[in-house]
Amino acid sequence: MRLDKFLKVSRIIKRRTVANEACDGGRVEINGRPAKAGAQVKVGDVVTLHFGDRTFKFRILVVEETVKKQDTADMYEVLTDES
């Protein structure tokens, strides 16, 4: 699954266009490397988001095309959430 789509489906970022812009702006890393929106994600990848002075780091647990809203928190494990 594409990184921007995962961010939207998991509801970490609400809209795919915003996720796409964050990726292309260099604010997203997969396993410590800068990632573009089209990068493929898989179970076990560690993703880091940088928004302003906030850093949000999580590990992907499940990759699914569609998920119910109440099940989105089960798609990833939060590692750090620093402000």
N, CA, C and O atoms as a GROMACS GRO file, in nm:
protein
  332
    1MET      N    1   0.084  -0.118   0.000
    1MET     CA    2   0.000   0.000   0.000
    1MET      C    3   0.089   0.124   0.000
    1MET      O    4   0.195   0.126   0.063
    2ARG      N    5   0.045   0.226  -0.070
    2ARG     CA    6   0.118   0.352  -0.074
    2ARG      C    7   0.115   0.420   0.064
    2ARG      O    8   0.018   0.406   0.139
    3LEU      N    9   0.221   0.491   0.095
    3LEU     CA   10   0.232   0.559   0.223
    3LEU      C   11   0.121   0.660   0.245
    3LEU      O   12   0.061   0.664   0.352
    4ASP      N   13   0.092   0.743   0.144
    4ASP     CA   14  -0.012   0.845   0.162
    4ASP      C   15  -0.149   0.782   0.185
    4ASP      O   16  -0.229   0.835   0.262
    5LYS      N   17  -0.176   0.670   0.120
    5LYS     CA   18  -0.304   0.603   0.140
    5LYS      C   19  -0.311   0.541   0.279
    5LYS      O   20  -0.416   0.545   0.343
    6PHE      N   21  -0.200   0.484   0.327
    6PHE     CA   22  -0.200   0.428   0.462
    6PHE      C   23  -0.228   0.536   0.566
    6PHE      O   24  -0.307   0.515   0.658
    7LEU      N   25  -0.165   0.653   0.552
    7LEU     CA   26  -0.186   0.762   0.647
    7LEU      C   27  -0.332   0.806   0.649
    7LEU      O   28  -0.384   0.842   0.755
    8LYS      N   29  -0.398   0.802   0.534
    8LYS     CA   30  -0.539   0.839   0.528
    8LYS      C   31  -0.629   0.730   0.584
    8LYS      O   32  -0.717   0.758   0.664
    9VAL      N   33  -0.607   0.605   0.542
    9VAL     CA   34  -0.691   0.493   0.587
    9VAL      C   35  -0.681   0.475   0.738
    9VAL      O   36  -0.781   0.446   0.804
   10SER      N   37  -0.561   0.493   0.794
   10SER     CA   38  -0.541   0.479   0.939
   10SER      C   39  -0.588   0.602   1.015
   10SER      O   40  -0.591   0.602   1.138
   11ARG      N   41  -0.624   0.706   0.942
   11ARG     CA   42  -0.672   0.833   0.997
   11ARG      C   43  -0.568   0.906   1.081
   11ARG      O   44  -0.602   0.983   1.171
   12ILE      N   45  -0.441   0.880   1.052
   12ILE     CA   46  -0.335   0.958   1.115
   12ILE      C   47  -0.338   1.098   1.055
   12ILE      O   48  -0.320   1.197   1.126
   13ILE      N   49  -0.359   1.105   0.925
   13ILE     CA   50  -0.382   1.231   0.854
   13ILE      C   51  -0.518   1.218   0.787
   13ILE      O   52  -0.546   1.118   0.722
   14LYS      N   53  -0.602   1.318   0.802
   14LYS     CA   54  -0.742   1.308   0.761
   14LYS      C   55  -0.765   1.300   0.610
   14LYS      O   56  -0.856   1.231   0.565
   15ARG      N   57  -0.684   1.372   0.532
   15ARG     CA   58  -0.705   1.374   0.387
   15ARG      C   59  -0.580   1.326   0.315
   15ARG      O   60  -0.468   1.354   0.358
   16ARG      N   61  -0.602   1.255   0.205
   16ARG     CA   62  -0.490   1.200   0.130
   16ARG      C   63  -0.405   1.309   0.067
   16ARG      O   64  -0.284   1.294   0.056
   17THR      N   65  -0.467   1.420   0.025
   17THR     CA   66  -0.389   1.528  -0.034
   17THR      C   67  -0.294   1.589   0.068
   17THR      O   68  -0.181   1.626   0.033
   18VAL      N   69  -0.338   1.600   0.192
   18VAL     CA   70  -0.252   1.653   0.298
   18VAL      C   71  -0.138   1.554   0.326
   18VAL      O   72  -0.024   1.595   0.346
   19ALA      N   73  -0.170   1.426   0.326
   19ALA     CA   74  -0.068   1.322   0.345
   19ALA      C   75   0.034   1.327   0.232
   19ALA      O   76   0.154   1.315   0.255
   20ASN      N   77  -0.015   1.346   0.110
   20ASN     CA   78   0.072   1.354  -0.008
   20ASN      C   79   0.167   1.474   0.005
   20ASN      O   80   0.286   1.461  -0.022
   21GLU      N   81   0.114   1.589   0.045
   21GLU     CA   82   0.196   1.709   0.060
   21GLU      C   83   0.300   1.692   0.171
   21GLU      O   84   0.413   1.738   0.156
   22ALA      N   85   0.263   1.627   0.281
   22ALA     CA   86   0.357   1.603   0.391
   22ALA      C   87   0.472   1.514   0.344
   22ALA      O   88   0.588   1.539   0.376
   23CYS      N   89   0.439   1.411   0.268
   23CYS     CA   90   0.542   1.319   0.217
   23CYS      C   91   0.635   1.390   0.120
   23CYS      O   92   0.758   1.380   0.132
   24ASP      N   93   0.579   1.462   0.026
   24ASP     CA   94   0.660   1.530  -0.075
   24ASP      C   95   0.738   1.646  -0.016
   24ASP      O   96   0.837   1.690  -0.074
   25GLY      N   97   0.694   1.697   0.100
   25GLY     CA   98   0.764   1.807   0.167
   25GLY      C   99   0.879   1.759   0.254
   25GLY      O  100   0.945   1.840   0.318
   26GLY      N  101   0.903   1.629   0.258
   26GLY     CA  102   1.014   1.575   0.335
   26GLY      C  103   0.988   1.563   0.484
   26GLY      O  104   1.083   1.554   0.562
   27ARG      N  105   0.862   1.562   0.524
   27ARG     CA  106   0.828   1.555   0.666
   27ARG      C  107   0.796   1.414   0.713
   27ARG      O  108   0.756   1.394   0.828
   28VAL      N  109   0.812   1.314   0.624
   28VAL     CA  110   0.780   1.176   0.660
   28VAL      C  111   0.901   1.087   0.630
   28VAL      O  112   0.964   1.100   0.525
   29GLU      N  113   0.931   0.998   0.722
   29GLU     CA  114   1.041   0.902   0.705
   29GLU      C  115   0.989   0.761   0.729
   29GLU      O  116   0.902   0.739   0.814
   30ILE      N  117   1.042   0.667   0.653
   30ILE     CA  118   1.014   0.525   0.678
   30ILE      C  119   1.148   0.461   0.714
   30ILE      O  120   1.244   0.467   0.637
   31ASN      N  121   1.153   0.399   0.830
   31ASN     CA  122   1.274   0.332   0.879
   31ASN      C  123   1.397   0.424   0.872
   31ASN      O  124   1.507   0.381   0.838
   32GLY      N  125   1.376   0.553   0.905
   32GLY     CA  126   1.485   0.648   0.912
   32GLY      C  127   1.525   0.712   0.781
   32GLY      O  128   1.619   0.791   0.778
   33ARG      N  129   1.456   0.680   0.672
   33ARG     CA  130   1.488   0.738   0.541
   33ARG      C  131   1.372   0.822   0.492
   33ARG      O  132   1.256   0.783   0.508
   34PRO      N  133   1.400   0.937   0.431
   34PRO     CA  134   1.290   1.019   0.376
   34PRO      C  135   1.207   0.938   0.277
   34PRO      O  136   1.261   0.861   0.197
   35ALA      N  137   1.074   0.958   0.282
   35ALA     CA  138   0.986   0.879   0.198
   35ALA      C  139   0.893   0.968   0.117
   35ALA      O  140   0.844   1.069   0.166
   36LYS      N  141   0.870   0.929  -0.007
   36LYS     CA  142   0.774   0.997  -0.093
   36LYS      C  143   0.637   0.934  -0.073
   36LYS      O  144   0.626   0.827  -0.012
   37ALA      N  145   0.533   0.999  -0.124
   37ALA     CA  146   0.396   0.953  -0.106
   37ALA      C  147   0.373   0.815  -0.166
   37ALA      O  148   0.291   0.739  -0.115
   38GLY      N  149   0.443   0.782  -0.273
   38GLY     CA  150   0.423   0.655  -0.341
   38GLY      C  151   0.502   0.540  -0.283
   38GLY      O  152   0.495   0.429  -0.335
   39ALA      N  153   0.578   0.564  -0.178
   39ALA     CA  154   0.657   0.457  -0.116
   39ALA      C  155   0.565   0.350  -0.062
   39ALA      O  156   0.461   0.380  -0.003
   40GLN      N  157   0.604   0.224  -0.082
   40GLN     CA  158   0.524   0.112  -0.034
   40GLN      C  159   0.555   0.087   0.114
   40GLN      O  160   0.671   0.084   0.155
   41VAL      N  161   0.448   0.069   0.194
   41VAL     CA  162   0.466   0.037   0.335
   41VAL      C  163   0.426  -0.108   0.359
   41VAL      O  164   0.343  -0.164   0.287
   42LYS      N  165   0.486  -0.167   0.461
   42LYS     CA  166   0.453  -0.305   0.496
   42LYS      C  167   0.452  -0.318   0.648
   42LYS      O  168   0.498  -0.228   0.719
   43VAL      N  169   0.401  -0.428   0.696
   43VAL     CA  170   0.394  -0.453   0.840
   43VAL      C  171   0.536  -0.453   0.896
   43VAL      O  172   0.627  -0.515   0.840
   44GLY      N  173   0.555  -0.382   1.007
   44GLY     CA  174   0.685  -0.374   1.072
   44GLY      C  175   0.761  -0.246   1.042
   44GLY      O  176   0.857  -0.215   1.113
   45ASP      N  177   0.721  -0.172   0.940
   45ASP     CA  178   0.788  -0.045   0.909
   45ASP      C  179   0.766   0.055   1.022
   45ASP      O  180   0.659   0.060   1.082
   46VAL      N  181   0.869   0.135   1.049
   46VAL     CA  182   0.860   0.242   1.148
   46VAL      C  183   0.853   0.374   1.072
   46VAL      O  184   0.944   0.408   0.996
   47VAL      N  185   0.744   0.447   1.093
   47VAL     CA  186   0.720   0.573   1.022
   47VAL      C  187   0.731   0.688   1.121
   47VAL      O  188   0.680   0.681   1.232
   48THR      N  189   0.799   0.795   1.078
   48THR     CA  190   0.814   0.914   1.160
   48THR      C  191   0.756   1.034   1.085
   48THR      O  192   0.792   1.058   0.970
   49LEU      N  193   0.668   1.108   1.151
   49LEU     CA  194   0.608   1.229   1.094
   49LEU      C  195   0.662   1.350   1.170
   49LEU      O  196   0.668   1.349   1.293
   50HIS      N  197   0.701   1.454   1.097
   50HIS     CA  198   0.748   1.579   1.157
   50HIS      C  199   0.652   1.691   1.116
   50HIS      O  200   0.645   1.728   0.999
   51PHE      N  201   0.578   1.745   1.213
   51PHE     CA  202   0.490   1.858   1.188
   51PHE      C  203   0.525   1.968   1.285
   51PHE      O  204   0.499   1.959   1.405
   52GLY      N  205   0.586   2.075   1.232
   52GLY     CA  206   0.630   2.184   1.319
   52GLY      C  207   0.728   2.133   1.421
   52GLY      O  208   0.832   2.077   1.385
   53ASP      N  209   0.698   2.152   1.549
   53ASP     CA  210   0.787   2.104   1.655
   53ASP      C  211   0.742   1.969   1.710
   53ASP      O  212   0.796   1.921   1.809
   54ARG      N  213   0.643   1.907   1.646
   54ARG     CA  214   0.590   1.778   1.691
   54ARG      C  215   0.649   1.664   1.608
   54ARG      O  216   0.658   1.673   1.486
   55THR      N  217   0.688   1.557   1.677
   55THR     CA  218   0.737   1.436   1.611
   55THR      C  219   0.652   1.319   1.655
   55THR      O  220   0.637   1.294   1.775
   56PHE      N  221   0.595   1.248   1.558
   56PHE     CA  222   0.508   1.134   1.585
   56PHE      C  223   0.567   1.012   1.517
   56PHE      O  224   0.579   1.007   1.395
   57LYS      N  225   0.603   0.912   1.599
   57LYS     CA  226   0.669   0.792   1.546
   57LYS      C  227   0.584   0.670   1.579
   57LYS      O  228   0.541   0.652   1.693
   58PHE      N  229   0.559   0.586   1.478
   58PHE     CA  230   0.476   0.467   1.500
   58PHE      C  231   0.523   0.350   1.416
   58PHE      O  232   0.593   0.368   1.316
   59ARG      N  233   0.483   0.229   1.459
   59ARG     CA  234   0.515   0.106   1.386
   59ARG      C  235   0.385   0.053   1.324
   59ARG      O  236   0.282   0.048   1.390
   60ILE      N  237   0.393   0.014   1.198
   60ILE     CA  238   0.276  -0.039   1.127
   60ILE      C  239   0.253  -0.184   1.170
   60ILE      O  240   0.344  -0.267   1.164
   61LEU      N  241   0.130  -0.212   1.213
   61LEU     CA  242   0.092  -0.347   1.256
   61LEU      C  243   0.005  -0.419   1.154
   61LEU      O  244   0.014  -0.540   1.138
   62VAL      N  245  -0.081  -0.344   1.085
   62VAL     CA  246  -0.175  -0.402   0.988
   62VAL      C  247  -0.182  -0.310   0.867
   62VAL      O  248  -0.187  -0.188   0.881
   63VAL      N  249  -0.183  -0.370   0.748
   63VAL     CA  250  -0.201  -0.294   0.625
   63VAL      C  251  -0.326  -0.347   0.556
   63VAL      O  252  -0.326  -0.459   0.503
   64GLU      N  253  -0.434  -0.267   0.556
   64GLU     CA  254  -0.560  -0.306   0.493
   64GLU      C  255  -0.612  -0.189   0.412
   64GLU      O  256  -0.591  -0.072   0.446
   65GLU      N  257  -0.683  -0.222   0.302
   65GLU     CA  258  -0.737  -0.118   0.213
   65GLU      C  259  -0.850  -0.038   0.278
   65GLU      O  260  -0.857   0.083   0.262
   66THR      N  261  -0.937  -0.106   0.352
   66THR     CA  262  -1.048  -0.038   0.419
   66THR      C  263  -1.056  -0.086   0.563
   66THR      O  264  -1.037  -0.204   0.592
   67VAL      N  265  -1.085   0.007   0.653
   67VAL     CA  266  -1.092  -0.024   0.795
   67VAL      C  267  -1.204   0.060   0.856
   67VAL      O  268  -1.221   0.177   0.820
   68LYS      N  269  -1.279   0.002   0.948
   68LYS     CA  270  -1.382   0.078   1.019
   68LYS      C  271  -1.314   0.178   1.111
   68LYS      O  272  -1.203   0.155   1.160
   69LYS      N  273  -1.381   0.289   1.134
   69LYS     CA  274  -1.323   0.398   1.213
   69LYS      C  275  -1.276   0.352   1.350
   69LYS      O  276  -1.170   0.394   1.397
   70GLN      N  277  -1.354   0.267   1.416
   70GLN     CA  278  -1.317   0.223   1.551
   70GLN      C  279  -1.198   0.126   1.552
   70GLN      O  280  -1.140   0.101   1.657
   71ASP      N  281  -1.161   0.071   1.435
   71ASP     CA  282  -1.049  -0.024   1.428
   71ASP      C  283  -0.919   0.039   1.379
   71ASP      O  284  -0.818  -0.031   1.368
   72THR      N  285  -0.918   0.168   1.351
   72THR     CA  286  -0.798   0.231   1.295
   72THR      C  287  -0.681   0.233   1.393
   72THR      O  288  -0.566   0.227   1.351
   73ALA      N  289  -0.709   0.242   1.521
   73ALA     CA  290  -0.601   0.246   1.621
   73ALA      C  291  -0.524   0.114   1.627
   73ALA      O  292  -0.411   0.110   1.675
   74ASP      N  293  -0.585   0.005   1.578
   74ASP     CA  294  -0.520  -0.126   1.577
   74ASP      C  295  -0.423  -0.141   1.459
   74ASP      O  296  -0.353  -0.241   1.451
   75MET      N  297  -0.419  -0.043   1.369
   75MET     CA  298  -0.334  -0.052   1.250
   75MET      C  299  -0.189  -0.014   1.281
   75MET      O  300  -0.099  -0.050   1.205
   76TYR      N  301  -0.166   0.056   1.392
   76TYR     CA  302  -0.031   0.103   1.423
   76TYR      C  303  -0.010   0.107   1.574
   76TYR      O  304  -0.106   0.111   1.651
   77GLU      N  305   0.117   0.106   1.614
   77GLU     CA  306   0.156   0.116   1.753
   77GLU      C  307   0.239   0.244   1.769
   77GLU      O  308   0.340   0.261   1.702
   78VAL      N  309   0.196   0.332   1.857
   78VAL     CA  310   0.266   0.458   1.880
   78VAL      C  311   0.395   0.430   1.957
   78VAL      O  312   0.393   0.368   2.064
   79LEU      N  313   0.506   0.475   1.902
   79LEU     CA  314   0.635   0.459   1.968
   79LEU      C  315   0.672   0.584   2.047
   79LEU      O  316   0.709   0.576   2.164
   80THR      N  317   0.661   0.701   1.982
   80THR     CA  318   0.683   0.829   2.053
   80THR      C  319   0.589   0.934   1.995
   80THR      O  320   0.554   0.930   1.877
   81ASP      N  321   0.549   1.027   2.080
   81ASP     CA  322   0.467   1.140   2.039
   81ASP      C  323   0.517   1.260   2.116
   81ASP      O  324   0.469   1.290   2.226
   82GLU      N  325   0.616   1.330   2.058
   82GLU     CA  326   0.684   1.440   2.127
   82GLU      C  327   0.641   1.574   2.073
   82GLU      O  328   0.622   1.592   1.952
   83SER      N  329   0.624   1.669   2.162
   83SER     CA  330   0.590   1.805   2.120
   83SER      C  331   0.709   1.895   2.133
   83SER      O  332   0.700   2.014   2.102
   0.00000   0.00000   0.00000
